[in-house]
Amino acid sequence: MFESLKQAYFPETDFPHREIDTARCTQCGRCYEACPSHGFTWEKGSTPKPVGYGGLKAACLNCGNCTAVCPTGAIEIKGSYFVHSGRYKTRLLKKVLPPNPFKLNGTKTYEDFKAELTEVEHTIYTRRSNRLFKSKEVSKDLLERILEAGRFAPSAGNCQPYKFIVITDLKIIHELESKAVKSLRLFKNLYLMKDGKKPIWKKIIFTVASWFMVNKLDPRPMTAMEKADKKNGSMYFDAPAVILILKDTRGISNPDLDAGICCQSMVLAAHSLGLGTCIISLPIEPLNMPLMAGFRRKIGINWPFEAVTSIAIGYPKGKIDGVVKRDTPEVAWIT
């Protein structure tokens, strides 16, 4: 227990190593734009460089999106994100592998066995979170089809404990972003370290707080807040449509889980329709706070509903979806 207390705030972490082939890099900046953690520095006409900040040796979550959006395959990621001990100790196997549904163990590439997959499987393996959107509007007909996929998601007791708010008014989307980022910026600046220093008071405060808010004080969400801050508060990346997913707080068993299943059904439907999506929960915590009660009323969030997450939806700008590698969880077989 005491070892866990010591390691709760900025624990010792191995980060993936990102390599950029400068001969193949076109200096387009797509990796910089698509990275969820502000993990690259880039200026037009230059080669992006992997970075860390605020106590993070590197700002890489190993999502692989930079490799998926790179038009020339100039980026390679090696290794895994791994916390050695303490509160946030990694419980994965450090086996970062591409899709392997037939247990071929690398003897065939994804392209070799793609034809043997169902369309649903292919969509699951190639779907990537999109942060590069065209300004083209998404028609109401397509949004209705996405909502219908959510309506048919399974839920406990078939109680369907959710409500959807579809926002296509960019002014409202930007208002949500600007209001939410104020709280996120304050929290992020308090959490991150300056000049590589780790003040003892921060270590004590965030270590103790991690026992009550363990899901919110992992260092990784801070990188998404930094991304939003560096993008002038933008969290929806100029997507032309946003769907807020609300839960009925009276829902049977676990309405958060039901909302998550519903969200995934909508995301898979959207990608099968040629759209891009990004599940974004960053502004949700501020949205549910008392300070944003007026905005909640403005967009129609009233008791018994509460926001759980949201989806940015639009047409992808260039190639976004693609196969990447993923770390491997433990599997226990009981036969």
GITAGI-V121156 format. One record per backbone hydrogen bond with DSSP energy under -1.0 kcal/mol. NH is the residue of the N-H (numbers start at 1). CO is the residue of the C=O. If there is no record, write none. Layout:
nh = <NH;NH>
co = <CO;CO>
This chain:
nh = <5;6;7;14;17;19;21;25;33;34;35;41;46;49;51;56;59;68;69;70;76;78;82;84;87;89;90;93;97;103;107;113;114;116;117;122;123;124;125;126;127;130;134;143;144;145;146;147;148;149;150;151;152;153;158;159;162;163;165;167;173;174;175;176;177;178;179;180;181;184;185;186;187;188;189;190;191;192;193;197;203;204;205;206;207;208;209;210;211;212;213;216;217;222;223;225;226;227;228;229;230;231;232;233;234;239;241;242;243;244;245;246;247;248;249;251;254;258;259;260;261;262;263;264;265;266;267;268;269;270;271;272;274;275;276;278;280;284;287;288;289;292;293;296;297;298;299;301;305;306;308;309;311;312;313;314;317;318;322;326>
co = <1;2;3;82;78;76;74;21;29;30;31;49;43;41;39;53;51;64;65;66;19;17;14;12;4;86;83;328;326;100;104;109;110;113;114;118;119;120;121;122;123;277;315;139;140;141;142;143;144;145;146;147;148;150;155;156;160;246;244;242;169;170;171;172;173;174;175;176;177;180;181;182;183;184;185;186;187;188;54;194;199;200;201;202;203;204;205;206;208;209;209;213;213;219;220;221;222;223;224;225;226;227;229;228;231;236;313;167;311;165;309;163;306;161;304;248;252;254;255;256;257;258;259;260;261;262;263;264;265;266;267;268;271;270;314;312;310;281;283;284;286;289;290;292;293;294;295;296;302;247;245;245;243;278;241;276;132;316;126;97>
